[in-house]
Amino acid sequence: MDAFRVEVSVQSYSDIVDGRKVCRKGRTWSFLVGHDFSINDLRQAVEGYYNLGDNQRMTAWYRSEDDDYIPLICESEIMQLFDS
């Protein structure tokens, strides 16, 4: 199985620690995935790793070959990224 590295960069966000709201600085997290990786897998991984609350949602973007940032909207886009 070929593995691909996914790098998630998050700007500042709020977190709840011991019942208190805490402002976190942005950070980057990277991990390996396989061809069966989906948008739902990405969402679950990010929400769990960054401990996002019920009222927080993520938006995924990827960098194109032209260095433009494009929103990741559908599963077929992930497959195209793996194939490129």
C-alpha positions as CSV (number, residue, x, y, z in Angstrom):
1,M,0.0,0.0,0.0
2,D,1.3,3.4,-0.9
3,A,1.1,5.9,1.9
4,F,0.6,9.7,1.6
5,R,1.5,12.3,4.1
6,V,-1.4,14.7,5.0
7,E,-0.3,17.9,6.7
8,V,-3.0,19.8,8.6
9,S,-2.3,23.5,9.5
10,V,-4.6,25.1,11.9
11,Q,-4.7,28.7,12.8
12,S,-5.6,29.8,16.3
13,Y,-8.6,28.1,17.8
14,S,-10.5,27.7,21.1
15,D,-10.4,24.6,23.3
16,I,-12.1,23.6,26.6
17,V,-9.7,22.5,29.3
18,D,-11.1,21.6,32.7
19,G,-14.3,23.5,31.9
20,R,-12.4,26.7,30.9
21,K,-12.1,28.1,27.4
22,V,-8.5,28.3,26.3
23,C,-7.2,30.1,23.2
24,R,-4.6,27.9,21.4
25,K,-2.0,29.1,18.9
26,G,-2.0,27.7,15.4
27,R,0.0,24.5,14.8
28,T,0.7,21.9,12.2
29,W,0.1,18.2,12.4
30,S,1.0,15.6,9.8
31,F,0.2,11.9,9.5
32,L,0.2,9.1,6.9
33,V,-2.9,7.9,5.1
34,G,-3.7,5.3,2.4
35,H,-5.8,5.4,-0.7
36,D,-8.9,4.6,1.3
37,F,-8.7,7.9,3.2
38,S,-11.9,10.0,2.9
39,I,-13.1,13.4,3.8
40,N,-15.0,11.9,6.7
41,D,-11.8,10.3,8.0
42,L,-10.1,13.7,7.7
43,R,-12.9,15.4,9.6
44,Q,-12.9,12.8,12.4
45,A,-9.1,12.9,12.7
46,V,-8.9,16.7,12.9
47,E,-11.8,17.0,15.3
48,G,-10.3,14.4,17.6
49,Y,-6.7,15.6,17.5
50,Y,-7.6,19.3,18.0
51,N,-10.5,18.5,20.5
52,L,-12.9,20.6,18.5
53,G,-16.2,21.4,20.3
54,D,-19.7,20.8,19.0
55,N,-20.0,24.3,17.7
56,Q,-16.6,24.2,15.8
57,R,-16.3,22.9,12.3
58,M,-13.3,22.5,10.0
59,T,-12.9,23.5,6.4
60,A,-10.3,21.6,4.4
61,W,-8.3,23.2,1.7
62,Y,-5.5,21.9,-0.5
63,R,-2.7,23.6,-2.4
64,S,-3.0,23.2,-6.2
65,E,0.0,22.8,-8.6
66,D,-0.4,26.6,-9.2
67,D,0.0,27.3,-5.4
68,D,-3.6,28.3,-5.1
69,Y,-5.6,27.1,-2.1
70,I,-8.8,25.3,-3.1
71,P,-11.5,24.0,-0.7
72,L,-11.7,20.2,-0.5
73,I,-15.4,19.5,-1.3
74,C,-15.8,16.0,-2.5
75,E,-14.3,12.5,-2.3
76,S,-13.2,12.5,-5.9
77,E,-10.9,15.4,-5.2
78,I,-9.0,13.3,-2.6
79,M,-8.6,10.6,-5.2
80,Q,-7.2,13.1,-7.8
81,L,-4.7,14.3,-5.2
82,F,-3.5,10.7,-4.6
83,D,-3.2,10.1,-8.4
84,S,-1.2,13.3,-9.0
